[in-house]
């Protein structure tokens, strides 16, 4: 497919194998892949820059867009959808997206806003039955679904009181 550009997005809090499946599917099918990653201090202590850099490290071929001021409201109302769609379009700066990749309910409305193919990946979570909420609740129990570098950062922050931005132990 010449000239194809896929987009996926999320908090990646933390990045897990379900997210990776979506990204890797896009990489296998697209010429170019963009990932929007949202700031979410209410969800994770891992800063946006660290999560974005992990994506860049694991997938150097993707373009990562850090969404520092993205909408935080969740839901399926027309107002919330519009707020998210407008934000995504603004972040893309007229970049033509041909395919939107996700495994969530919002795939339909976001792909329509982008005038892109809605490419759903493992929506029923059969390949990787995992969610970020599960990992945040019990990191150790779900460590098999995490890239080793993601697991390391979660452990450093959660149990060692480590500032992973500055790589120093907090007292």
Helices and strands as residue ranges (DSSP letters): E 5-10, H 17-29, E 32-38, H 48-58, E 63-67, H 78-92, E 99-102, H 107-114, E 117-120, H 132-137, G 143-145, H 148-160, E 162-163, E 168-169
